Amino acid sequence: MLAGMEGRDGMRAADADRHAVAERLRVAVDEGRLDLHEYDERLQRAYASRTYGELDALVNDLPVTGHLPVPAAPAASQLATPPEDVAPPSEGDRSPATPAVVARWLAEVWLPYLRVVAIVVTVWAVASALSAELLYFWPAWVAGPWGAVLVVRTVAGLTGGEPQRRAVKRERRRTRRLARRARKRELAAAADRRERELPAAAADRRERELAAAPDADVRERERELAADADRRERELRVGEAPTAGRERLTGDVEL
């Protein structure tokens, strides 16, 4: 069991796992479990994490409730199972490329060739028209060799599953791009929330200071009254001392 957990902690996390952790952090900051500084720091670390262990370290101190997504769930990614339990996909398991995927790949391969051939043929036609004679068809040296290379590449690509691989890479790039956009939106939302909460916190602090101001004034007034009473008592004592001395001297003289 421990060996399985250690192996899982070192496994690569998917974009879905990073999104799940980001959602848990957002819920935690909304519930007051994290402040904005901690949320911003953990969110950046979440999108920069590569393994499940790095993601788990960000939410270990947060409670797991029923409505929160768990990044380690097998449903989030097939990588959540140990490596020895994952069977590599076989050639027969590959889904055939759809006509749309094949057409897009063929367009990516052949469109640059067709554009260049159209340009050089147009240049040859204009030159022939200006010279009033049919010139040597030199665009064949551009179209022929390049076209032969593209034919070989097309046949090899269709037989080797190049359209499927190209579609998978395109989808991965799109997913990473969406993840970066989501991260920017999360950071912008956190910054806006921080800007809104800072004035509110300052206003609350000012209200507490104003509420505590009368008590402080009362205590200050009590201290002043106590000091004034002490000062008067000392003055009275100082004034009574010479009077008592004079009375004693008067009594001695009468005797």
N, C-alpha and C positions, 0 to 999 in steps of 0.2 A: 504493500500500500504506500509506504513512504517512498519506495523507489519509484513508484508510478507518479506520485506527486512531484518528486524532484525532477523526473524526466519531463513532466508537463510544464513545470516552471521555466524550463529552458527552451521550450518550443516557441516558434514564431507565432505572434498574434496576428489576426486578420483585422481589416478595417472595421468589420462589424463589431469586433470586441472593443476596439478603441471608441467607437460610437456609444457602445453600451456603458463603458466607464464614464464617458463624458456626460451621458444622461444621468447616471447616478450622482455625479458631482453636482450637476445642475439642481437636482432634487435636494441634495444635501444643503446647498447654499440657500435655496428657497425656504427650507425648514429651519435655517439658522444654525445648522451643525457646523458649517464652515463660514469664515468671513471671506470677504472679496479677495483679499490678498492670497489666502490659502487656495481659494477656488481658481484664481488666475494661474498660480504656480502649478497646481496639480493638473489643470487642463492642458497646459503646455507640455508637461511631462507625459500626460496620457497620449497625446498625439505623436510624441517623439519616442514612445516605448516600442520595443521590438519583440518582447517576449511576454508570456503570461505572468511570469514572476514580477516583472516591472509593473504590469497593470494591477496585479493583486496588491502590491505594496501601497498603491494609491487609495484603496478602499478597504483596507484591513480594519481601520478604526471606525468605519461607518456601519451602522446596522443594516441588515438585509431584510427588507419587508416584501410583502407579496407582490406589490405593484412595481418593484424596481427590477430592471434587467440585471442578470448576473453575467459578467463577462466570461466566466469559466464554463458556462453551460455548453454542452456539446452541440445544441441547436444553433448556437451563434456561429460556430465554425467547425468543420470536420477535423481541424487540427487539435481539438480538445481531447481526442483519444490518443493513447500512447502510440508511438511510431510502429511498434511491432504489430499492432492491430489494424493498421491501415494498409489495405492492399493497393498497390500501384495500378492505375488504370491500364487496361490492356488495349491493344489496337482495335479489337472488336467492339470495345465499349464506347469508342468515340462516336459521337453523333454525327451523321453526315451533314456536310455544309449545306445550308439553305441556298436557293438560287439567288437571293438578295446578297448574301455574303460573298458568293462566287462572283456575281456581277460587280460588286464594289471592288473586290480585289483585282479583277481584270481591268476595270477602269483605272485603278491606281497604277497598274503595270503599263498599260498601253496608251493612256492619254498623253503623257509627255512625248512619246514617239510620234503619235499622230499630229500633234501640234507642230513639232519641229519639221516633219515631212511636209505638212501643208505650207509652212513658211518657205522652205527651200524650193518647193515646186512653184510657189507664187513668184519667187525671185527669178527662177528660170523662165517662167512664162513671160514676165514683164521684160526681161532682157531680150528674149526672142522677138517679142513684139516691137521693141524699139529698134532692133537691128534689121527688122523686116525679113528675117530668115530663121529657120528652125535650128537652134543651137544644139550642141551636144548635150544629151540629157545627163548631166553630171549629178543631179539629186539621187540617182540610183546608187551612187557610192555611199550616200548617207543612209538611205532607206534599206538597202539590201543587207549589209552586215549587221546593222542594229536590229533589223526585223528578225534575222535568223537567231540572234542571241535571245530576243524576247520570246520567240517560238519555243526554244529549248527551255527557257525559264518557266514559261506557262505550262508546258507539259509536265516538267518536274514538280512544279508547285501544286498542280491539281492532283497528281498521284501521291505526293507526300503530305497532303493536308495543309498546305501553306495558307489557304483562305481561313481555315479554322484558327490557326495559330495567330494570324494577323488580327482576327476579330477578338480573340481573347486578350491580346496585348492592348488593343484599342479600348476594350472595356475596362481593363485595369487602369489605364491612364485616365479614363473618364472617372472612375471611382476615386482615384487619388485626387483628381482635381475637385471633385465634389467634397471630399473630406477637407481639403485646404479651404474651400469656400465656407464650409460649415464651421471650421475652426475660427476663421476670421469673423464670421457672424457671432459666434459665441464670445470671442474676445471683445468685439464691439459692444455686444449687449452687456457684458460684465463692466466695461468701462462706463457705459451710460448709466447702469445701475449704481456704480460707485459715485458718479457725479451727482446723481439724484439723492443718494443717501448721505453724502457728506454735508450738504446744507441742512438736511433734516436733523442729522446728529448734532450739528453746531447749534441749531435752534433749540433742540431738546436740552443741550447742556446749558444754554443761556437761560432757558426757563427754570431749570433746576437751581441755577445760581440766583435768579431773581426770587424764587420761592424760598431759598435759604437766606436771602439777604435780611429780612426782618428779624429772624432769630439771631443773626450775627449782630445786628444793631442793638438788640435787646441785651445780648451778652456784653457788648462793648459799653453800653450805658450802665449796666450793673457794675462792671469793673470801675468805671469812672466814679460812680456813687460811693463804692467801697473805698476807693483811694481818697476821695474827698472827706469821708467820715474819719478815716485814719488820720488824715492831716489835721482835721479840727481837734481830734482827741489829743494829738501831740501838742497842738498849740495851747489847749486848755491846761495840759499838764505843765507845760513850760511857764504859763502865766500864774498858775497856783503856787509854784515853788518860791518865787520872790515874795509873794504875799505872806506865806507861812514864815519865811525868814524875818520879815519885818515885825510880825506879831511876836515872835520869840524875843527880838531885841527890845521891843516896847515893854514886855513883861519883866525883863531883867532890869531896865532902868527904873521902873516903879518900885521894885524891891530895894 
